[in-house]
Amino acid sequence: MTKVKTTIAYIILIIASFLSAFPLYYMICGATNSSIDIVRGKLFPGIYLMENYQSLIANQNLGRAMFNSFRNAIVITVIALLICSIAGYGFEIYHDKGKDLLMNILLLAMMLPFVAIMIPLFKMFSSWKLVNTWIALALPSLSTPFLIMMFRQAARLEGLSEIRIFFTMFLPIMKSTYGAAMTVTFMNAWNNYLWPTIILQDSNQITMPMLVANLKSGYSVDYGMLMLGVLICTLPTAIIFLCLQKSFANGIAGAVK
């Protein structure tokens, strides 16, 4: 009976793995096929990769979009990790009657969908004349309750200043948490579409998700070019996750504990 259960479990896992990997396989195949082949449902790699790439760079500013996305994702990730790790360290080290209440309020903010605060945010940045600026794009992502919650693990050693405790003990101990936080923050910053579309009105500020959305505009869609654009947009986050998957798993597990 145990052997039968094991066999059934493996069959289910194989099917689940296939269903999870098939969209990626289909995207890769689509990037190498013509639009007509994709519409016909071709499921094998083709020979139109260079043609799709030439069409993509001819219709969209791919270099500018990649530069903007990498700049936004890297800078936001670095600043967010610094701010949220210091905030998490402070919440854990310093004791105050209102600390837990403030943390609960921050966690409650996680329940609010971004669309609920999108219009107030836009009106606020518009009144500050920051529309179409990088500051308006980055500020809502620099401090998030989820990251602060992850970093609420710390160490204290008598005789050391708070700054030395943070940099000599807190940072080395929290390597896995930093890896998980970096993965989450980079992926969120890279894949962010709604807020950049609203706050950035200059074509020179285009990001990769915005570029992919532009490929679907018009009366006819070149699916080969679209699939290649989606593939290029997906690769950086996939590489980051594959490189940091061990730290991601350990960091998430540590945060949950």
C-alpha beads as a LAMMPS data file, in Angstrom:
LAMMPS data file: protein, C-alpha beads

257 atoms
256 bonds

1 atom types
1 bond types

-500.0 500.0 xlo xhi
-500.0 500.0 ylo yhi
-500.0 500.0 zlo zhi

Masses

1 110.0

Atoms # bond

1 1 1 0.000 0.000 0.000
2 1 1 2.866 2.344 0.834
3 1 1 4.451 1.657 -2.550
4 1 1 1.173 2.488 -4.303
5 1 1 0.899 5.776 -2.394
6 1 1 4.487 6.649 -3.293
7 1 1 3.829 5.920 -6.976
8 1 1 0.680 8.046 -6.956
9 1 1 2.571 10.871 -5.231
10 1 1 5.326 10.775 -7.874
11 1 1 2.747 10.801 -10.675
12 1 1 1.030 13.846 -9.161
13 1 1 4.368 15.624 -8.704
14 1 1 5.389 14.877 -12.302
15 1 1 2.090 16.243 -13.611
16 1 1 2.377 19.341 -11.400
17 1 1 5.977 19.909 -12.547
18 1 1 4.940 19.614 -16.180
19 1 1 2.081 22.080 -15.738
20 1 1 4.431 24.521 -13.989
21 1 1 7.210 24.273 -16.579
22 1 1 5.052 24.172 -19.717
23 1 1 4.307 27.951 -19.864
24 1 1 8.045 28.677 -19.745
25 1 1 8.703 26.104 -22.471
26 1 1 5.897 27.537 -24.597
27 1 1 7.282 31.060 -24.136
28 1 1 10.753 29.959 -25.243
29 1 1 9.331 28.164 -28.274
30 1 1 7.169 31.160 -29.120
31 1 1 10.195 33.462 -29.047
32 1 1 11.792 31.362 -31.798
33 1 1 8.691 30.999 -33.992
34 1 1 6.784 33.301 -36.300
35 1 1 3.450 34.795 -35.323
36 1 1 1.620 32.465 -37.707
37 1 1 3.277 29.384 -36.212
38 1 1 2.282 30.478 -32.708
39 1 1 -1.331 31.043 -33.742
40 1 1 -1.341 27.573 -35.287
41 1 1 -0.191 26.145 -31.958
42 1 1 3.334 25.031 -32.862
43 1 1 5.011 23.545 -29.772
44 1 1 8.574 23.127 -31.049
45 1 1 11.431 25.662 -31.347
46 1 1 11.686 27.486 -34.667
47 1 1 14.216 29.531 -36.603
48 1 1 12.757 33.039 -36.256
49 1 1 14.610 34.173 -33.131
50 1 1 16.761 36.783 -34.901
51 1 1 13.816 38.026 -36.968
52 1 1 11.767 38.500 -33.817
53 1 1 14.667 40.262 -32.106
54 1 1 15.189 42.616 -35.051
55 1 1 11.466 43.418 -35.089
56 1 1 11.527 44.053 -31.351
57 1 1 14.425 46.521 -31.399
58 1 1 12.975 48.185 -34.499
59 1 1 9.607 48.819 -32.825
60 1 1 10.646 49.417 -29.211
61 1 1 13.565 51.022 -27.384
62 1 1 14.712 47.756 -25.780
63 1 1 18.038 49.112 -24.531
64 1 1 16.428 52.058 -22.747
65 1 1 13.761 49.823 -21.176
66 1 1 16.360 47.328 -19.911
67 1 1 18.530 50.121 -18.496
68 1 1 15.583 51.774 -16.732
69 1 1 14.336 48.474 -15.293
70 1 1 17.768 47.442 -14.009
71 1 1 18.408 50.910 -12.552
72 1 1 15.029 51.039 -10.835
73 1 1 15.173 47.480 -9.513
74 1 1 18.775 47.647 -8.253
75 1 1 18.559 51.073 -6.584
76 1 1 15.152 50.372 -5.020
77 1 1 16.367 47.001 -3.761
78 1 1 19.520 48.418 -2.144
79 1 1 17.757 51.340 -0.464
80 1 1 14.764 49.233 0.623
81 1 1 17.009 46.594 2.209
82 1 1 18.900 49.256 4.133
83 1 1 15.799 51.096 5.358
84 1 1 13.729 48.011 6.203
85 1 1 16.606 46.176 7.915
86 1 1 17.292 49.193 10.139
87 1 1 13.562 49.493 10.879
88 1 1 13.283 45.788 11.696
89 1 1 16.377 46.000 13.894
90 1 1 14.889 48.955 15.748
91 1 1 11.559 47.219 16.285
92 1 1 13.344 44.219 17.798
93 1 1 15.966 46.011 19.906
94 1 1 14.171 49.027 21.339
95 1 1 11.292 48.440 23.719
96 1 1 8.415 50.838 23.946
97 1 1 4.730 50.605 24.833
98 1 1 3.620 51.809 21.438
99 1 1 6.076 49.678 19.431
100 1 1 3.807 46.650 19.081
101 1 1 0.829 48.849 18.262
102 1 1 2.820 50.610 15.536
103 1 1 3.973 47.267 14.140
104 1 1 0.388 46.022 14.067
105 1 1 -0.645 49.126 12.161
106 1 1 2.164 48.528 9.657
107 1 1 1.114 44.893 9.205
108 1 1 -2.477 46.032 8.777
109 1 1 -1.295 48.145 5.844
110 1 1 -0.353 44.890 4.091
111 1 1 -4.083 44.142 3.811
112 1 1 -4.681 47.175 1.613
113 1 1 -4.398 46.547 -2.151
114 1 1 -2.274 49.039 -4.032
115 1 1 -5.241 50.190 -6.144
116 1 1 -6.868 51.484 -2.941
117 1 1 -4.050 53.989 -2.337
118 1 1 -3.048 54.587 -5.942
119 1 1 -5.188 57.711 -6.495
120 1 1 -4.223 59.386 -3.170
121 1 1 -0.564 58.649 -3.926
122 1 1 -0.833 60.195 -7.383
123 1 1 -2.582 63.304 -6.039
124 1 1 0.049 63.659 -3.318
125 1 1 2.998 63.385 -5.719
126 1 1 1.215 65.625 -8.206
127 1 1 0.806 68.337 -5.551
128 1 1 4.520 68.013 -4.819
129 1 1 5.236 68.326 -8.566
130 1 1 7.030 64.975 -8.601
131 1 1 5.041 63.341 -11.408
132 1 1 7.324 61.742 -13.995
133 1 1 10.251 61.606 -11.595
134 1 1 12.215 58.671 -10.256
135 1 1 11.535 59.786 -6.676
136 1 1 7.784 59.341 -7.135
137 1 1 8.364 55.934 -8.681
138 1 1 10.627 54.673 -5.899
139 1 1 9.226 56.149 -2.679
140 1 1 6.203 53.815 -2.311
141 1 1 8.534 50.790 -2.596
142 1 1 11.363 51.840 -0.283
143 1 1 9.744 50.732 2.965
144 1 1 7.284 47.841 3.090
145 1 1 5.708 46.151 6.142
146 1 1 6.592 42.717 4.772
147 1 1 10.329 43.440 4.671
148 1 1 10.284 45.092 8.100
149 1 1 8.583 41.991 9.487
150 1 1 11.267 39.782 7.924
151 1 1 14.058 41.781 9.522
152 1 1 12.631 41.676 13.041
153 1 1 15.440 39.396 14.168
154 1 1 18.469 40.905 15.871
155 1 1 21.410 40.468 18.279
156 1 1 22.816 42.630 21.070
157 1 1 26.231 42.597 22.664
158 1 1 26.994 44.786 25.639
159 1 1 29.836 47.221 25.112
160 1 1 29.218 47.802 21.403
161 1 1 27.508 50.832 19.947
162 1 1 24.235 50.350 18.101
163 1 1 25.887 51.031 14.763
164 1 1 28.620 48.430 15.392
165 1 1 26.041 45.895 16.585
166 1 1 24.062 46.428 13.392
167 1 1 26.992 46.142 10.979
168 1 1 29.157 43.554 12.780
169 1 1 26.503 41.205 14.145
170 1 1 23.108 41.872 12.635
171 1 1 24.176 41.938 8.987
172 1 1 26.272 38.700 9.012
173 1 1 23.615 36.776 10.931
174 1 1 20.862 37.907 8.574
175 1 1 22.470 36.820 5.288
176 1 1 19.632 34.455 4.401
177 1 1 16.998 37.039 5.254
178 1 1 18.805 39.621 3.129
179 1 1 18.881 37.108 0.262
180 1 1 15.141 36.460 0.543
181 1 1 14.351 40.164 0.912
182 1 1 16.555 41.064 -2.049
183 1 1 14.830 38.452 -4.218
184 1 1 11.344 39.669 -3.291
185 1 1 12.192 43.362 -3.620
186 1 1 14.046 43.016 -6.921
187 1 1 11.247 40.939 -8.459
188 1 1 8.571 43.376 -7.279
189 1 1 10.521 46.388 -8.537
190 1 1 11.307 44.742 -11.876
191 1 1 7.753 43.493 -12.507
192 1 1 6.012 46.664 -11.305
193 1 1 3.735 47.881 -14.081
194 1 1 0.724 49.760 -12.727
195 1 1 2.467 52.501 -10.720
196 1 1 5.209 53.284 -13.306
197 1 1 2.544 53.503 -16.015
198 1 1 0.631 56.083 -13.969
199 1 1 3.462 58.178 -12.534
200 1 1 5.923 58.073 -15.470
201 1 1 4.650 59.932 -18.539
202 1 1 7.913 60.252 -20.445
203 1 1 8.689 57.623 -23.082
204 1 1 12.354 57.743 -22.027
205 1 1 11.314 56.344 -18.622
206 1 1 9.811 53.181 -20.134
207 1 1 10.412 49.913 -18.254
208 1 1 10.328 46.331 -19.485
209 1 1 6.750 45.573 -18.306
210 1 1 5.607 48.769 -20.018
211 1 1 7.471 47.743 -23.177
212 1 1 5.789 44.316 -23.174
213 1 1 2.399 45.991 -22.756
214 1 1 3.155 48.208 -25.765
215 1 1 3.745 45.108 -27.880
216 1 1 0.094 44.154 -27.456
217 1 1 -1.256 47.497 -28.688
218 1 1 -2.641 47.993 -32.174
219 1 1 -4.970 45.996 -34.393
220 1 1 -2.532 43.163 -35.054
221 1 1 -0.076 41.534 -32.680
222 1 1 3.225 39.945 -33.669
223 1 1 3.148 37.046 -31.230
224 1 1 6.699 36.000 -31.972
225 1 1 8.002 39.454 -31.059
226 1 1 5.679 39.531 -28.043
227 1 1 6.914 36.157 -26.780
228 1 1 10.536 37.272 -27.164
229 1 1 9.801 40.474 -25.240
230 1 1 8.176 38.494 -22.434
231 1 1 11.132 36.081 -22.376
232 1 1 13.678 38.917 -22.119
233 1 1 11.586 40.531 -19.394
234 1 1 11.426 37.251 -17.454
235 1 1 15.100 36.242 -17.605
236 1 1 16.575 38.691 -15.021
237 1 1 14.110 37.756 -12.275
238 1 1 14.437 34.063 -13.096
239 1 1 18.241 34.255 -12.868
240 1 1 18.080 36.181 -9.577
241 1 1 15.711 33.624 -8.085
242 1 1 17.759 30.631 -9.256
243 1 1 20.960 32.118 -7.826
244 1 1 19.364 32.996 -4.485
245 1 1 16.790 30.231 -4.112
246 1 1 18.598 28.630 -1.161
247 1 1 18.874 31.946 0.677
248 1 1 15.280 32.709 -0.260
249 1 1 14.010 29.460 1.267
250 1 1 16.118 29.864 4.420
251 1 1 15.190 33.518 4.802
252 1 1 11.470 32.918 4.418
253 1 1 11.642 30.004 6.856
254 1 1 13.510 32.179 9.366
255 1 1 11.004 35.004 8.983
256 1 1 8.100 32.625 9.552
257 1 1 9.733 31.240 12.705

Bonds

1 1 1 2
2 1 2 3
3 1 3 4
4 1 4 5
5 1 5 6
6 1 6 7
7 1 7 8
8 1 8 9
9 1 9 10
10 1 10 11
11 1 11 12
12 1 12 13
13 1 13 14
14 1 14 15
15 1 15 16
16 1 16 17
17 1 17 18
18 1 18 19
19 1 19 20
20 1 20 21
21 1 21 22
22 1 22 23
23 1 23 24
24 1 24 25
25 1 25 26
26 1 26 27
27 1 27 28
28 1 28 29
29 1 29 30
30 1 30 31
31 1 31 32
32 1 32 33
33 1 33 34
34 1 34 35
35 1 35 36
36 1 36 37
37 1 37 38
38 1 38 39
39 1 39 40
40 1 40 41
41 1 41 42
42 1 42 43
43 1 43 44
44 1 44 45
45 1 45 46
46 1 46 47
47 1 47 48
48 1 48 49
49 1 49 50
50 1 50 51
51 1 51 52
52 1 52 53
53 1 53 54
54 1 54 55
55 1 55 56
56 1 56 57
57 1 57 58
58 1 58 59
59 1 59 60
60 1 60 61
61 1 61 62
62 1 62 63
63 1 63 64
64 1 64 65
65 1 65 66
66 1 66 67
67 1 67 68
68 1 68 69
69 1 69 70
70 1 70 71
71 1 71 72
72 1 72 73
73 1 73 74
74 1 74 75
75 1 75 76
76 1 76 77
77 1 77 78
78 1 78 79
79 1 79 80
80 1 80 81
81 1 81 82
82 1 82 83
83 1 83 84
84 1 84 85
85 1 85 86
86 1 86 87
87 1 87 88
88 1 88 89
89 1 89 90
90 1 90 91
91 1 91 92
92 1 92 93
93 1 93 94
94 1 94 95
95 1 95 96
96 1 96 97
97 1 97 98
98 1 98 99
99 1 99 100
100 1 100 101
101 1 101 102
102 1 102 103
103 1 103 104
104 1 104 105
105 1 105 106
106 1 106 107
107 1 107 108
108 1 108 109
109 1 109 110
110 1 110 111
111 1 111 112
112 1 112 113
113 1 113 114
114 1 114 115
115 1 115 116
116 1 116 117
117 1 117 118
118 1 118 119
119 1 119 120
120 1 120 121
121 1 121 122
122 1 122 123
123 1 123 124
124 1 124 125
125 1 125 126
126 1 126 127
127 1 127 128
128 1 128 129
129 1 129 130
130 1 130 131
131 1 131 132
132 1 132 133
133 1 133 134
134 1 134 135
135 1 135 136
136 1 136 137
137 1 137 138
138 1 138 139
139 1 139 140
140 1 140 141
141 1 141 142
142 1 142 143
143 1 143 144
144 1 144 145
145 1 145 146
146 1 146 147
147 1 147 148
148 1 148 149
149 1 149 150
150 1 150 151
151 1 151 152
152 1 152 153
153 1 153 154
154 1 154 155
155 1 155 156
156 1 156 157
157 1 157 158
158 1 158 159
159 1 159 160
160 1 160 161
161 1 161 162
162 1 162 163
163 1 163 164
164 1 164 165
165 1 165 166
166 1 166 167
167 1 167 168
168 1 168 169
169 1 169 170
170 1 170 171
171 1 171 172
172 1 172 173
173 1 173 174
174 1 174 175
175 1 175 176
176 1 176 177
177 1 177 178
178 1 178 179
179 1 179 180
180 1 180 181
181 1 181 182
182 1 182 183
183 1 183 184
184 1 184 185
185 1 185 186
186 1 186 187
187 1 187 188
188 1 188 189
189 1 189 190
190 1 190 191
191 1 191 192
192 1 192 193
193 1 193 194
194 1 194 195
195 1 195 196
196 1 196 197
197 1 197 198
198 1 198 199
199 1 199 200
200 1 200 201
201 1 201 202
202 1 202 203
203 1 203 204
204 1 204 205
205 1 205 206
206 1 206 207
207 1 207 208
208 1 208 209
209 1 209 210
210 1 210 211
211 1 211 212
212 1 212 213
213 1 213 214
214 1 214 215
215 1 215 216
216 1 216 217
217 1 217 218
218 1 218 219
219 1 219 220
220 1 220 221
221 1 221 222
222 1 222 223
223 1 223 224
224 1 224 225
225 1 225 226
226 1 226 227
227 1 227 228
228 1 228 229
229 1 229 230
230 1 230 231
231 1 231 232
232 1 232 233
233 1 233 234
234 1 234 235
235 1 235 236
236 1 236 237
237 1 237 238
238 1 238 239
239 1 239 240
240 1 240 241
241 1 241 242
242 1 242 243
243 1 243 244
244 1 244 245
245 1 245 246
246 1 246 247
247 1 247 248
248 1 248 249
249 1 249 250
250 1 250 251
251 1 251 252
252 1 252 253
253 1 253 254
254 1 254 255
255 1 255 256
256 1 256 257
